[in-house]
Amino acid sequence: MTAIQRNNALLPNTREVSLRGGGSGRGAGVARREPVGRRLRFPADPAAELMPSAEFLGTEPDFQAILEDFRDGPLDPSRRRVLGRLMGMFAMDYQGARAEERRFLRRLLMGRNAREGYAANRALHLCQIPHVIRRTLSLGVAESRFATGPLSGFIGAVQARNAAITFMLLGPSARERVWNALTRAGAHDTIGPLKNADRLVERVLILKALAARRHLLGPWSIVGPTALDEVIAFADEIRCNARAHLALTTTLERPKDGVTLPLPAKVPADPIGRASVMARATVDPVYAWRLHGGVQKVVGDEPWSATGSDDALPDLDRSPLLDRTRLHQALAEARQLGDELLPQTASDALAAHLGGKDLKGAEAAAKDDALAVLKNRGFDVVRLEAIDAIRDDAKGIYRYDAARAFSMLVSRFTGATYVRRVFSDQLTAGADPLQQIDRALEQGFVVPTVLAELRKTSVRALLIVGARGDRAGKPELVVQPISGELIVLPARSILEPVLPEQLGSRVRADAYLAPAALDLLAPPFGIVFSEIGIEDRL
């Protein structure tokens, strides 16, 4: 089991960043001007602080329009400390948003944990998940579980991001089952929406339970169906319960306002055992719910009421192209498991078929074998009827966002969301790609890089796996091409129009995928508590 800490925002790293040295040498890095620290000011005029957003919007912001929607004036100097430096970005989002998004942002700002909730909202934008999932999870972070006491919400910011990624990586049938559970939240089967039920909290808890089982929902998992059934059963049990009841029974944490509720009898008395149980209950609401005794409907006196449009879920996107990421995930994990599950020849034949190649003879037979394995041994990997749609899309206009898909796949294992950045765009904007790459390496990540070759539409992958300094103190990068052999390059060569010939003929580095956790670089979440019997196995 994993104890997941909520991701607190990290202060920007203002030191001069240089590529790490190896042996007796140190990397000289890229010459940078030492940043000057500035004291935070809160001017009387809100426009003075929000003005920098004008250059990003391309027009001067209409601050009067931004301010007039806030009846209690949360943007005045006394309230703007809630978001601090994020307030400028909040103003940009608010002005460019439609009515529904503005309602969401106003509610987000009113939460007791608004700063972390908004940081989670920005991170979920990177995941490009459905808006209703993003808003639900962000509010689950921003709105505290209790009216007094700890600020923590029903879900932490990092776990919210992993819940979103887990949902997007589900297969078609599993994704539809979870979506249906989210749709039924807060509503009785025959009466309809209940007044005292809280759809938002129910949906947050369903997604949190999903995130706690993301390691059990892989495409080759033999326990995947059981784990998903547990989430759906939990969704049915908590449906139509009041918010206050769910707040107490889906955790072992207690408020500090005089409300007392004894810990369940199953919680061990010894401190070490109790710490282990409480950590697990913090991560997994299903576990906490079971400890408290399971089903207990608390709906109040008035059984039904009309529900606003904000509570409705749109139709689920059932495009077969959404199954492509899950299919790539299954093929990648099958290679790691070895030929006993999916032989390499079958995997290669299926990949070639998906790419639009016409297969014959042995290759066609190998492709059919791969499809049979997916159908019989995979847990909700892909609809077989979607294979043709994926193949046709690859042969026509390629609409598949490979960078986004890779980000989701890697996020499942690293805890970071990857953002595609083009080298030339970064240099034009005055950014330093080498600094960003070095910082990612320091955090323990490799940096996937896309290589483009002149007069060819296909691209190749390159991994930047390390950095060091030579004897002269010049920074170097350690890279790994598809061939698997490590190559050491001068760091500046990655920015040149043509890379060294050992990487190919007339090849340049086009873009790289920078790991980002929330809106800042951060290491993977997950803390090992071996002394109390909790291990991070995700």
N, C-alpha and C positions, 0 to 999 in steps of 0.2 A: 504494500500500500504506500502511497505517496502523500506526504504532507506538503501541500502547496501553499506557499506564502503569497499573500497579496503583493503585487508588484508596486512598490512605492516609487515615485518618480525620482530619477537620479539627476544630480546636478550635472550640468555640462562640464566636460573635461577641458579646463582652460589652460592646461600645461602645454608646452610644446611637444608634439607627438613626433617621434622618430621611429624608423624601422628598427626592430630589435637586433642586437648584435649576436654573433655566435663566437664562441671561444673567447679569445682575448680582445677581439675587435668589437666596436659598437657601430650601429648604423648611423650615418650622418643625418639621414632623413631629408626632408624638404624644408628649405629655409622658410620660416614663418615669422610673422611679426607677433610679438608677445601680446596677447589680448589684455586689455585694461579692464579691470573690474569696475562695475558701476553700481551705485546704490539705487535700490528700487525706489521710485517716486510715484506718488499717486496724486496727480495734478487735479485741481478743482474742476477743470474742464475735461470731460471725457474724451472730446475730440483730440486733445493733445496726445493722449496715450494711444488712441486708435488710428491716428493719421498714417503710420507706416503701412497700414493695410491697403492704402490707396494704390500704391505701385503694383501690388499683386492683383488687385481687382481690375486695373486698367482704367479706372475712373475714380473720382473722389467719392468716398462712401457718404451715403445720406444718413448722417448720424441721428437726425431728428426722427427719421423713420425707424431707426433701430431702437431708440430710447422710448418712443411713445407707446410701444406695446407692453412695456413693463410698468404696471400700475404702481408697484411698490418700489420702483427705482433701484433694481439690483445693480445697475451700471453706475450708480453714483459713487463718489470716492470712498464712502464708508462700506460699500458692498463689493467693490471690484477686487478686493483682496481674496475673495473666494477662489477665483481662478488664477490670480497673479499674472504671470507672463503669458498664460494661455488666453487671456481675455481678448487680445488683438485677433487671434485666430478665431475665437468664438464670434467676434463681431463680423468677420468676413463670412463665416458660415451662415450666420443669421441673416445678413442682408441678401445673400444669394439664394436663400431657401424659400420654398413655397409654404403655404399656410400650414400644412400638416407637419412639415419639418420644423417650422417655427414653434408650433405647440409643443413638440417634443423637446426642443432646445430650452424653452422656458421652464418646462417641468424638470429637465435635467439640472438647470442652474439652481432650482429651489431645493434640490436634495442636500442632505447633510454632508454627503461625501461627493459634492459636485465636482471637485477638481479631478479626482481619480476617475469618476464616471465620464468626464469629458475626455480625459486622456484615453480611456478605453474606447470611447466612441471614435476618436481619430484613428486608433489602431485597427478597429473593425472596418473602417473605410478601406484600409489597405487590403483587407481580405476579400473585398468585393462580394460580400454576402448579401442576401436579400435585405432590404431596408428594414422590414419589420423585425427580423432577427437582430439586426444591429441595434435598433432602438430598444428592443426588449432587454437585451443583455446590458446595454449601457445604463439604463434605468435601474436594472438589478444591482449594478455596482454603485450608482449614485445615491439611491434611496436606502437609508440605513434600515437594518433589520428591526431595530428597536428605536423608540422615540427618544430615549435617553441612553447614556452609557456609550459603548463603543460606536465608532463611526462606520464600521465595516457593514457592507451591504449584504444582500442574500448570496452574492457571488463576488469573487475577487476579479480584478481586471485581467490578470494573466489567465485565469481559468475561463473567463468569458471569451477570450480570444481562442483558446483551445476548444471551447464548446462550439464556436462558430466553425472552426476548421473541421472538427469531427463531423458536424452536420453536413458540410459540403463534400466530405469524402465518403459519406455513406453511399451504398448502392441504391438503385432506383426504388426497389421495394421497401427497403429499410427507411429511406428518406421519406417516402410517402406515409409510412406508418407513424413516424415521428411528427410529420406535418399534420396529420389528422388528429393526433393527440393534442397538439398545440391549438388546433382549431376548436376542439371541444372544451378547452379549458374555461372554467367559470360558468359553464352552461349545463343545465339539466337536460337529459335526453328528450323529455317531453315538454317540460315547462319553458325551457329556454334559458337565457342569461339570468343569473341570480344577482340580486342587488348587493348582498354583503360578501359575495365571492370576489376574489381578486384575480382576474385573468393574468395580469402582468406577473405576479408572484408565482402563480402556477407554472407559467411558461418558463420563467427563469429557472425554477427548480427542475423542470423536465430537462432543460438543456444542460443544467449543472450535473444532473445524474448521467446524462449522455457523455459529458466530458470526463467524468470519473471512470467511465468504462471504455475510453477510446482505445486502450491497449487490448481490449477484448473484441473489437469490432473490425479487425483487419480482414482482408479478402479471403485469407486461408484459415481463419479462426474456426476451430471446431466448437467453441463455446459462444460464438457470435450470436446465434439465434436465442440462446438462453439469456445472454446479457441484454439483448434488445427486448425480449419479453418482460424482463424485470423492470426496465424503464417504462414500458407501456402500462404494466400493472400498477406501478407507482403513480403514473399520471391519472389513472382511473380512480385510485384511492384518494388522492388529494383533491380531486375535482370538487368544486363548490364549497371548499372549506374557507373560513374567514382568514384574513391576512394575519391577524394577531395569533391565531392558533397555529398557522403554518410557520410563523416566525419562531415559535417556541419549540415545535415538535420536529423541525428539520435540522436541528443543531443541538449541541449540549451547552452552548454558550448561554449566559443569562444576562438580562438587563440589570441596570443599577438604579431602578426606580421603585424598589420595594416589592415588585412582583416576584414571588418565590414559587419555584416549581422544583421539587426534589429530583435529583438525578435518577434515572431508571435503575431498578434493582440489578440489572445485568451488568452495570458498570462496576468494574473491580474496585475494591476498597484500597488496595495498595497504590501508592502514587505513580509508580512506573506503569502499571497496567491501566490506570485511569487516564494517564497522559496519552497512551497509545490509542485507547478507545475514543477519546475526545478529538484527537488529531484526525482519525478516520472519519468521525462524524462531521467534522468541519468540511472535509473534502466531499463526502458522499451523502447527500440528503436522504437517499434510500436507507442507508444504514441507520442514520439517526431516527428516521421515521419508524423503522422496525423496533428499535430500542424503546421507543415511546409507546408501542402497542399497536401501531398500524392505523386501521380505518377509524375515523371519528369525525363525522360531519358536524360542523358548527356553522350554520348559515344564517342565524338570526331570525327575527319574527316575520319580516316581509320577504316572501319567497322569490319574487321576480321583479324585474325592471327592464326598461329599454336600455340598449347598449349603444354607445356612440360609435361613429365610424372608425375611430382610432383603434377600437378593439377588434375590428374585423381583419381577418387574414385574406390576402389575395389568393387567387388560384396558384397552386404549385406549378412551377415551370417543369414540364415533363419532356423537354427537348432531349432526344437521344444523344445529342452531342455532350450533354452534361455527364454522361457515363464514361467519357473518354479518360478523364482523370483517374477514375476508379480502375479502369482497365490498365492504364499505365502503372498504377500502384500495384496491381496484382502481378503484372509481368516483372516488375522490379523486385518484388518480394519473392517471387518464385525463383528468380536467379540466385538470390541469397540462400534459399532453402536447398538448392541443389537439384540435380537432374531427376531425383526420385519422385518429385512432385510434377514438374513440367520440364521435360527434356529440352535442352538448349535448341535443338533443331526445330522442335515444335514452337518454341517461343519466337525464334527468329522468323519462322514461316508466317506466324500470325502477325508479327510486326511488319513484315513485308506486304502482307495482304492489306493491312490497315493503311499502309502508305500508298496504296493504289497499284501495286505490282500485280500483274496477271500470273498466277501460279499454275504449274502443270506437274503431272506425274508425282514424284515423291514429295515435292514441296506442298502440293495441294493436299496430299494425304496427311502430312505433318500438321498443316493448318487445321484440318478437320479434327485431328487428335487433340490439338490445343483447345479448340472450342468445346470438345467433349469434356475435357478436364475442368474447364471453367464452369460448365453447367453442372457437373456431378460433384465436384469437390470444392468449389469456391462458395463462399458465403456472400450471396447477393452481389456478385461482382459487376455484371453488366447484362442487360437484356440482349439475347442473341439477335433479336431483330434490329438492335441498334448498331450492330457491326456494319451492315451495309450503309447506314446513314453516315457513320464515321468515315468509312472508306470513300464514299461519294464526296464528302466534304473535303477530304484530303486531296482528291483529284481535281476539285474545283477551286473556288475561292477559299483559301485556308482561313477560317474564322476562329480557329482554336487559339486561345491565349496560352502559349506554352510557358511563358514566364510566370503567369499567375498559377498555372497548374503545378509547376515545379515548386513554387513557393509553398503551396498547400502541402505537397508531399513531404518536403523537407521539414516543414513546421511541425509535422506530426512527431518527428524524432528529435528535433533540436530545441523546440520551444520558441523559435524566432520566426517572424514573418519576413520573407525576402522581398525586397523592392528592386525592380529593374532600373538600372541607371546607365545611360549611354555615356561613354567616355567623352566624346566630343561635346555633348551638351553640358557635362559637368565642367569641362575646361572653359567653355564659353561663358558659363555663369560665374567663373572665378572660384569654383570649388576645387578641392584637391583629392582626386580619386585615390592616390597612393596613401594619403592619410586615412581615408575611410577603410581601405583594404587592410592597412596595418592595424587599425583599431579592431576590426572584425577578427583578425588573426589573434590578437591579444585576448579576445573573449573566447577563444577556443573554436571558432568557426573556420571552415574553408570557404573560399569565395568562388562560386561558379562563374565562369566567364565565357562569353560567346565569341567565337572566331568567325570572321567573314572572309571569304576568298574571292578575289577579283573574278568577275564574269561567271560566278556560280550562285545560284539562288539558295542552295543548301548551306547550312551553317554547321560548325563543329564546336564541341565543348572543350573547355580547358578548366582545370581546377587549380586555383592558387592555394597551396596548402601550407606555406610557411614563408618566413622572412628571416634574413640574417645579414650581417655585414662582413665584407671581405677584409683582408689584412689592411687595406688602405682606408677602411672605414666607409666604403661606398655601399649603399644598401642594395641588397639582392633579393629576388623573389624565387621561391621554390615552387615550380609548377608541375602539374601532371596532366599530359594530354591523354587522348583515348588509348594510346599504345600502352599506357601504364608505367612508362619509364620516367622517373623524376628528372627534371631539367632545371638548372640554375641559370637565371637571367638577370642582367642588370635591371634594377627596379624601374629606371626611366624608360627602358626599352618597351614596356607594355603600353606606353603612351605614343610610341612612334607610329607613323603611317604604315610601316611594314615591319612585321615581327622577324626575328632571326629565322634563317632558312630551316633550322631543325624542326620548326613547327609547321612548315609547309611553304609552298611557293606563293609569294605575294599575298600573305595572310596578314590581316590586321585584327586587333582586339576591338570588337564593336561595342559590347555592353557587358556589365557585370551585375550580379545579383547581390546586393548588400543586405546583410541580415539586420532586421530592426525588431526590437521588442517594444511594444507600445510605440511611442514616438521617439524613443531613444535606443541606442545600442545597449544591450544588456545580456548577461549570460542566460543560459537555459534555466527555467524554473526547476524546482524540485530539490528537496533537502533530505539527506539520508539521516534517519534517526536509528542507527543500528542498535544503540544501547537500549531502546525501548521496543525493538522488534519491528520497526517500520523500515522498509527498503523501497527505494525508487526503482520500480521495474517498468516504467513507462518509456 
